Amino acid sequence: MFDIVIVGLGPAGSTLARLLGEKYKIFCLDKRELIEKENIYNKMDKCCGGLISEDAQKSLKKLGLNIPNNIIACDKVSKLDVWDFENNLKTRYSKIFYNIDRYKFDKWLIDMIPKNVRIEYNSRFLQVEKQNDDMYKIKYRKGNEIEEITTKYLIGADGANSLVRKSILKSKEDAPKYIAIQNWYKNTSNLDIQVSIIDKEITDFYSWIISKGKYILVGSALKVGQDSHLKFEKLIDKIKEDGFKIDDDTFIKKQGMHIRRPVNPTKDICLGDGNTFLIGEAAGLISPSSAEGYSYAFDSAMALSKGLRQSEYSRNIKKIRLRIWFANNIKSILTYNDFLRKMFIRSGLKV
Ligand SMILES: Cc1cc2nc3c(=O)[nH]c(=O)nc-3n(C[C@H](O)[C@H](O)[C@H](O)COP(=O)(O)OP(=O)(O)OC[C@H]3O[C@@H](n4cnc5c(N)ncnc54)[C@H](O)[C@@H]3O)c2cc1C
């Protein structure tokens, strides 16, 4: 029997486990194996750009953490290019990102969890049942075995496709679902480039090119069910036509992952119910304009660590909701309105 069960050890779950690990008896489970790997072909790895934004850097500072050198994938990024294929415009912003190896980043955060916290890898959360005595019975699969544990609090930190979230949502309606598709290529020309691509013919979200040391990542967040794979191929063609060299012979792997885009901060963010709480992407906390998610994962874990009560958590998360509202109503409008974007890019301003 545990005080808290945390499902998912991405940035949100591992941060909460670290912050509460010495106060409570905690059990964490993650479906990933999270063992040191020799190659980059692990299907369970999170599909991610691995850029630590200025907001996420501030959150890490609040947590008292400095990014260690061994998780950096390549030099600090100091510029972000925006390619606006619709208006045929290109511009460059100066922004500081850390460019990290996502797997090592997750391992670094997990390694800081206090040793008394029990962690089970390769363990998939299956379902939760409320008991009469205000306890939850949790079922999970480890290998071929189904295991059961009981807990007072359940935390869903299980990302965009959160099963914990599904178990508490009353209606089937949820935030719009996108699929992020990302191709990895060898970085044969040693390019140092970070590009955000805006083109409504491909997606009403955005696409990107990120160099990551030995690799180049080309990705896009596409609406589910709208020929997403064909549109992704079209994106690759458009990038090539624009003069950027993508050598198909250097293709390494394709990744895919869902993103829930919180276009309505009231409806699309779900913080939990009773003694079940959601943090990070499971709660719908991710930027609806850029898909930046680390700062939201860290900030929601910090907010929940201050008190395991819905009213308190909701109060502590007000600023985060406001940021999502801002990203949706100001940044998104500037990004997705052709005329305003053209004016904005030409003005040289930045948000
Ligand atoms: C293509 C793409 C690119 C991105 N690029 C960036 C970027 O450059 N910068 C940035 O800040 N953000 C980026 N994001 C967003 C960022 O990756 C997420 O917001 C962040 O990882 C959320 O952290 P989390 O801990 O909430 O969830 P996750 O990182 O998704 O972690 C969830 C964890 O739960 C586990 N899990 C899931 N289901 C179960 C289950 N049933 N049982 C047990 N375990 C389970 C998973 O294995 C995983 O470890 C990107 C997202 C995508 C899709």
The ligand as an SDF file (V2000), in Angstrom:
LIG
                    3D

 53 58  0  0  0  0  0  0  0  0999 V2000
    7.5520   15.8290  -31.7700 C   0  0  0  0  0  0  0  0  0  0  0  0
    7.5940   16.5880  -30.4760 C   0  0  0  0  0  0  0  0  0  0  0  0
    8.6060   17.5080  -30.2850 C   0  0  0  0  0  0  0  0  0  0  0  0
    8.6820   18.2040  -29.0690 C   0  0  0  0  0  0  0  0  0  0  0  0
    9.7190   19.0530  -28.8730 N   0  0  0  0  0  0  0  0  0  0  0  0
    9.8180   19.7420  -27.7140 C   0  0  0  0  0  0  0  0  0  0  0  0
   10.9190   20.6130  -27.4790 C   0  0  0  0  0  0  0  0  0  0  0  0
   11.8410   20.7370  -28.3020 O   0  0  0  0  0  0  0  0  0  0  0  0
   10.9350   21.3060  -26.3140 N   0  0  0  0  0  0  0  0  0  0  0  0
    9.9380   21.1800  -25.3750 C   0  0  0  0  0  0  0  0  0  0  0  0
    9.9740   21.8580  -24.3410 O   0  0  0  0  0  0  0  0  0  0  0  0
    8.9090   20.3190  -25.5560 N   0  0  0  0  0  0  0  0  0  0  0  0
    8.8330   19.5900  -26.6940 C   0  0  0  0  0  0  0  0  0  0  0  0
    7.7970   18.7190  -26.8760 N   0  0  0  0  0  0  0  0  0  0  0  0
    6.8440   18.4990  -25.7820 C   0  0  0  0  0  0  0  0  0  0  0  0
    7.4800   17.6600  -24.6890 C   0  0  0  0  0  0  0  0  0  0  0  0
    8.0770   16.5090  -25.2430 O   0  0  0  0  0  0  0  0  0  0  0  0
    6.4100   17.2380  -23.6790 C   0  0  0  0  0  0  0  0  0  0  0  0
    5.5680   18.3120  -23.3700 O   0  0  0  0  0  0  0  0  0  0  0  0
    7.0230   16.7110  -22.3880 C   0  0  0  0  0  0  0  0  0  0  0  0
    7.7870   15.5590  -22.6440 O   0  0  0  0  0  0  0  0  0  0  0  0
    5.8940   16.3750  -21.4240 C   0  0  0  0  0  0  0  0  0  0  0  0
    6.4210   15.7280  -20.3050 O   0  0  0  0  0  0  0  0  0  0  0  0
    5.4850   14.7390  -19.4580 P   0  0  0  0  0  0  0  0  0  0  0  0
    6.3320   14.2200  -18.3720 O   0  0  0  0  0  0  0  0  0  0  0  0
    4.2070   15.3990  -19.1650 O   0  0  0  0  0  0  0  0  0  0  0  0
    5.1000   13.5590  -20.4780 O   0  0  0  0  0  0  0  0  0  0  0  0
    6.0310   12.5810  -21.3170 P   0  0  0  0  0  0  0  0  0  0  0  0
    7.3710   13.1500  -21.5240 O   0  0  0  0  0  0  0  0  0  0  0  0
    5.2460   12.1990  -22.5200 O   0  0  0  0  0  0  0  0  0  0  0  0
    6.2060   11.3170  -20.3680 O   0  0  0  0  0  0  0  0  0  0  0  0
    5.1680   10.4120  -20.1840 C   0  0  0  0  0  0  0  0  0  0  0  0
    5.7520    9.1470  -19.5920 C   0  0  0  0  0  0  0  0  0  0  0  0
    4.6680    8.2740  -19.2830 O   0  0  0  0  0  0  0  0  0  0  0  0
    4.9850    6.9620  -19.7040 C   0  0  0  0  0  0  0  0  0  0  0  0
    3.7030    6.2860  -19.9640 N   0  0  0  0  0  0  0  0  0  0  0  0
    2.7560    6.6020  -20.8870 C   0  0  0  0  0  0  0  0  0  0  0  0
    1.7060    5.7740  -20.7910 N   0  0  0  0  0  0  0  0  0  0  0  0
    1.9880    4.9010  -19.7880 C   0  0  0  0  0  0  0  0  0  0  0  0
    1.2940    3.7950  -19.2100 C   0  0  0  0  0  0  0  0  0  0  0  0
    0.0840    3.4120  -19.6300 N   0  0  0  0  0  0  0  0  0  0  0  0
    1.8990    3.1210  -18.2070 N   0  0  0  0  0  0  0  0  0  0  0  0
    3.1290    3.4910  -17.7550 C   0  0  0  0  0  0  0  0  0  0  0  0
    3.8330    4.5170  -18.2570 N   0  0  0  0  0  0  0  0  0  0  0  0
    3.2650    5.2320  -19.2540 C   0  0  0  0  0  0  0  0  0  0  0  0
    5.8400    7.1610  -20.9490 C   0  0  0  0  0  0  0  0  0  0  0  0
    6.6570    6.0310  -21.1900 O   0  0  0  0  0  0  0  0  0  0  0  0
    6.6580    8.4000  -20.5790 C   0  0  0  0  0  0  0  0  0  0  0  0
    7.8400    8.0750  -19.9200 O   0  0  0  0  0  0  0  0  0  0  0  0
    7.7030   18.0000  -28.0650 C   0  0  0  0  0  0  0  0  0  0  0  0
    6.6840   17.0640  -28.2730 C   0  0  0  0  0  0  0  0  0  0  0  0
    6.6160   16.3570  -29.4530 C   0  0  0  0  0  0  0  0  0  0  0  0
    5.5510   15.3120  -29.6480 C   0  0  0  0  0  0  0  0  0  0  0  0
  1  2  1  0
  2  3  1  0
  2 52  2  0
  3  4  2  0
  4  5  1  0
  4 50  1  0
  5  6  2  0
  6  7  1  0
  6 13  1  0
  7  8  2  0
  7  9  1  0
  9 10  1  0
 10 11  2  0
 10 12  1  0
 12 13  2  0
 13 14  1  0
 14 15  1  0
 14 50  1  0
 15 16  1  0
 16 17  1  0
 16 18  1  0
 18 19  1  0
 18 20  1  0
 20 21  1  0
 20 22  1  0
 22 23  1  0
 23 24  1  0
 24 25  2  0
 24 26  1  0
 24 27  1  0
 27 28  1  0
 28 29  2  0
 28 30  1  0
 28 31  1  0
 31 32  1  0
 32 33  1  0
 33 34  1  0
 33 48  1  0
 34 35  1  0
 35 36  1  0
 35 46  1  0
 36 37  1  0
 36 45  1  0
 37 38  2  0
 38 39  1  0
 39 40  1  0
 39 45  2  0
 40 41  1  0
 40 42  2  0
 42 43  1  0
 43 44  2  0
 44 45  1  0
 46 47  1  0
 46 48  1  0
 48 49  1  0
 50 51  2  0
 51 52  1  0
 52 53  1  0
M  END
$$$$
